[in-house]
């Protein structure tokens, strides 16, 4: 399994940005097995949460091992604390960066499939909402969306003040991310609910959607409400709840479920440290 750290100049962000890429190009077959067919990799674009960066998923979960088993490429960019939204005033077009530029440049860099049905997006918390928003807005690119413990900020704009204990709870932070007029933002396609309604009006094809949230997570009710919103509009969604809060043990379990849910190759082990296939039992 190759793990690559890549720095490249982004036109959407107008600066050099980093990403990790998991690429199962060097997978060694077990003794007696043939090498797998060489073909473009199915790809998961995986987004981090607030105060995180492109290293989070690699160090917080076992995504590397599971991606290798299923011959899945995984691209993990940095999104800062942007909400993965376009912010013209600061020339930070994070939505366009994830939904268009990142897909295009990684396909040019690596042997990745350019088919919609082989291209997926997922994330946790801020990245879960970002995956929903980017996956729906660029639904012609992404065939599947996986949103874990999603932070639906638009649901709470009317309650925000400057007395929030955490910076993401302050009205000024929301205005920096979503725009000064939060009421107008909630009615725009920044809001995943508006995107869903617009897509249905246009007769657009929806990606497959997987959502999950922990039973002890403060965002549980928001996630339940969004699932019910989708179901009320006859949009299929696979939804999972299990014990867990807003933490990495939950996301580690869930990303395994996501990989099992995605339309990937059958799991196939390869030789790696601790798995050399020597048959030492006697």
C-alpha positions in Angstrom: 0.0 0.0 0.0 1.4 3.3 -1.1 0.7 6.3 1.1 1.6 9.6 -0.7 1.8 13.1 0.7 1.2 15.5 -2.2 1.5 19.3 -2.3 0.1 21.1 -5.3 -1.0 24.6 -6.4 -4.7 25.0 -6.2 -6.4 27.4 -8.6 -9.6 27.4 -6.5 -7.7 28.4 -3.3 -4.7 30.2 -5.0 -2.1 28.6 -2.8 -0.2 25.4 -2.3 -2.3 22.8 -0.5 -1.5 19.3 0.9 -3.3 16.0 0.7 -2.7 12.4 1.6 -3.4 9.7 -1.1 -3.8 6.0 -0.3 -3.0 4.1 -3.5 -3.1 0.3 -3.5 -0.8 0.2 -6.6 2.0 -1.8 -4.9 -0.2 -4.6 -3.4 1.8 -7.9 -3.4 -0.2 -11.1 -4.0 0.0 -13.9 -1.5 2.0 -17.0 -2.5 0.2 -19.0 -5.2 -2.0 -16.0 -6.2 -1.8 -14.0 -9.4 -1.5 -10.3 -9.5 -4.8 -8.6 -9.8 -5.9 -7.0 -13.1 -4.5 -3.6 -13.6 -7.4 -1.1 -13.9 -8.3 2.4 -12.8 -9.0 2.6 -9.1 -12.3 3.4 -7.6 -11.8 6.4 -5.4 -13.1 7.8 -2.1 -12.6 11.5 -1.4 -12.6 11.8 2.4 -13.1 15.0 4.3 -12.0 15.9 7.9 -13.9 17.9 10.5 -13.4 21.2 12.3 -9.8 21.8 13.5 -8.6 18.8 11.6 -6.5 18.4 8.5 -5.5 15.9 5.8 -3.8 13.6 8.2 -6.8 12.9 10.4 -8.4 9.9 8.7 -5.0 8.1 8.2 -4.0 8.4 11.9 -7.5 8.2 13.5 -8.8 5.1 11.7 -7.7 1.9 9.9 -8.7 3.3 6.5 -5.4 2.3 5.0 -5.8 -1.4 5.7 -9.4 -1.6 4.6 -8.7 0.5 1.4 -5.9 -1.9 0.5 -8.2 -5.0 0.9 -10.8 -3.5 -1.4 -8.4 -1.9 -4.0 -9.8 1.5 -3.1 -7.9 4.7 -3.6 -8.5 7.3 -0.9 -7.8 11.1 -1.3 -7.7 13.1 1.9 -7.4 16.9 1.4 -7.2 19.7 3.9 -10.3 21.9 4.2 -9.3 24.1 7.1 -12.4 25.3 9.1 -14.2 26.3 5.9 -17.3 24.1 5.9 -16.1 23.1 2.4 -18.0 26.1 1.0 -17.1 28.8 -1.5 -16.0 32.1 0.1 -15.5 34.6 -2.7 -14.3 37.5 -0.5 -11.2 35.6 0.6 -10.8 33.6 -2.7 -11.4 30.4 -0.8 -13.6 28.3 -3.2 -13.5 25.2 -1.1 -16.7 23.7 -2.6 -15.3 24.0 -6.1 -11.9 22.8 -4.9 -13.4 19.5 -3.5 -16.2 19.0 -6.1 -14.2 19.8 -9.2 -10.5 20.7 -9.0 -9.5 17.9 -6.6 -11.2 15.2 -8.6 -9.7 16.5 -11.9 -6.1 16.9 -10.7 -6.0 13.5 -8.9 -7.3 11.8 -12.0 -4.5 13.4 -13.9 -1.9 12.5 -11.3 -3.0 8.9 -10.7 -4.7 6.0 -12.4 -8.2 6.7 -11.1 -11.5 5.8 -12.7 -13.3 8.7 -14.3 -16.7 7.0 -14.0 -19.3 8.5 -11.7 -20.2 5.1 -10.3 -16.6 4.6 -9.2 -16.2 8.0 -7.5 -17.3 8.6 -3.9 -17.2 11.3 -1.3 -17.4 11.0 2.5 -16.6 12.8 5.7 -17.2 13.4 9.4 -18.8 16.2 11.3 -18.0 19.4 9.2 -16.8 17.0 6.6 -20.0 15.0 6.8 -22.0 18.0 5.9 -19.4 19.0 3.4 -19.6 15.6 1.7 -23.4 15.9 1.5 -23.2 19.4 0.1 -20.4 18.7 -2.4 -21.8 15.3 -3.3 -25.2 16.7 -4.1 -24.0 19.9 -5.8 -21.6 17.8 -8.0 -23.9 14.8 -8.3 -22.7 14.3 -11.9 -19.3 13.4 -10.5 -20.1 11.4 -7.3 -22.0 8.2 -7.3 -22.1 7.7 -3.5 -22.0 9.9 -0.4 -21.1 8.8 3.1 -21.9 11.4 5.8 -20.9 10.6 9.4 -22.0 12.6 12.4 -22.8 15.5 10.1 -22.9 19.0 11.5 -25.9 20.7 9.9 -25.1 24.3 10.8 -27.9 25.8 8.8 -30.4 24.2 11.2 -29.3 26.6 14.0 -28.5 30.0 12.4 -31.4 31.6 14.3 -30.0 30.6 17.7 -26.4 31.8 17.2 -25.0 34.6 19.4 -21.6 35.7 20.4 -21.8 34.0 23.7 -21.1 30.5 22.4 -18.5 28.7 24.4 -16.8 27.2 21.3 -15.8 29.3 18.3 -18.1 27.3 15.9 -21.1 28.3 18.1 -20.5 32.0 17.6 -22.6 34.0 15.0 -19.5 35.8 13.7 -17.8 32.5 12.8 -20.9 31.4 10.9 -21.0 34.7 9.1 -17.4 34.3 8.1 -18.1 30.9 6.6 -21.7 31.2 5.2 -21.9 34.9 4.6 -23.2 38.0 6.5 -26.8 37.3 5.7 -27.4 33.9 7.4 -31.1 33.9 6.6 -30.3 34.2 2.9 -27.6 31.6 3.2 -30.0 29.1 4.7 -32.3 29.6 1.7 -29.4 29.0 -0.8 -27.7 25.8 -2.1 -25.3 26.1 0.8 -28.1 24.3 2.7 -28.2 20.6 1.7 -32.0 20.7 2.1 -32.3 23.4 -0.6 -30.0 21.3 -2.9 -32.2 18.3 -2.5 -35.3 20.3 -3.4 -33.6 21.9 -6.4 -32.4 18.5 -7.6 -35.9 17.1 -7.4 -37.4 20.0 -9.3 -34.7 19.5 -12.0 -35.2 15.7 -12.2 -31.5 15.2 -11.3 -30.1 11.8 -10.4 -29.2 11.4 -6.8 -26.1 9.7 -5.5 -26.5 6.7 -3.2 -26.4 8.1 0.4 -25.1 6.5 3.6 -25.5 8.4 6.9 -24.6 7.5 10.5 -24.5 9.1 13.9 -23.6 7.9 17.4 -26.4 7.5 20.0 -24.5 9.7 22.5 -23.6 12.4 19.9 -25.1 15.8 20.4 -25.7 16.0 16.7 -27.9 12.9 16.7 -31.3 14.6 16.4 -30.1 16.8 13.5 -29.0 13.7 11.6 -32.3 12.0 12.3 -34.2 15.0 11.0 -32.2 15.1 7.8 -32.7 11.4 7.2 -36.5 11.9 7.7 -36.4 14.8 5.3 -34.8 12.6 2.7 -37.3 9.7 3.3 -40.2 12.1 3.1 -39.1 13.0 -0.4 -38.7 9.3 -1.4 -34.9 9.7 -1.6 -33.2 6.4 -0.6 -30.8 6.6 2.3 -29.0 3.9 4.3 -28.9 5.1 7.9 -27.1 3.6 10.9 -27.0 4.4 14.6 -24.8 2.7 17.2 -23.3 3.5 20.6 -20.8 6.2 20.4 -20.2 10.0 20.6 -18.4 12.5 18.5 -15.1 10.6 18.5 -12.7 8.5 16.5 -13.7 5.1 17.9 -17.1 5.6 16.4 -15.7 6.9 13.0 -13.3 4.0 12.8 -16.1 1.5 13.1 -18.3 3.5 10.7 -15.7 3.9 7.9 -15.4 0.1 7.8 -19.1 0.0 7.4 -18.9 2.6 4.7 -16.3 0.6 2.7 -18.4 -2.5 3.0 -21.4 -0.5 1.7 -19.6 1.0 -1.3 -19.8 -0.9 -4.6 -16.2 -2.2 -4.4 -14.2 -5.3 -5.3 -14.3 -8.3 -3.0 -11.9 -8.1 -0.2 -8.5 -9.6 -1.1 -5.5 -9.7 1.2 -2.0 -9.0 0.1 1.4 -9.4 1.7 2.2 -6.7 4.3 4.0 -6.5 7.6 2.7 -9.3 9.7 0.9 -11.0 6.8 3.6 -12.6 4.6 1.7 -15.8 3.8 4.5 -18.2 4.8 2.3 -20.8 6.3 4.3 -21.3 9.5 1.7 -23.5 11.3 3.1 -27.0 11.8 
